[in-house]
Amino acid sequence: MSELKFVTKGNSSPENKPKVYFTCHPIDFERAFRSICEDIFKVYDCAIFYTEDMARPLDEETREIDLNTMNLFVIPVTFRLLTEANRAMDEDFVFAKEHHI
């Protein structure tokens, strides 16, 4: 997964864990990412994948190969997400919907 970074509970290996893809409006990343990951890790032992630059479009290979392996997309809904152009809604959400993720 070239463009994607990941976090896991206790910095464990992502192998054989369910895959979650986190995306959001770029401005919301700093505020939302860490706390949402903590909430997810309280309940699930998974690997949470994300990009460091939420404003940059994903390349086609990452989108078609890597995102297609995700079990779940997590997209925190904010006013910005719903009212401003952003990759999370304009590309990532559309991909998840089309691929029934």
Secondary structure, DSSP 8 states (H G I E B T S, - for coil): --S-EEEEGGG---TTS-EEEE---GGGHHHHHHHHHHHHHHH---EEEE-S-TTS---HHIIIIIGGG-SEEE----HHHHHS--HIIIIIIHHHHHTT-
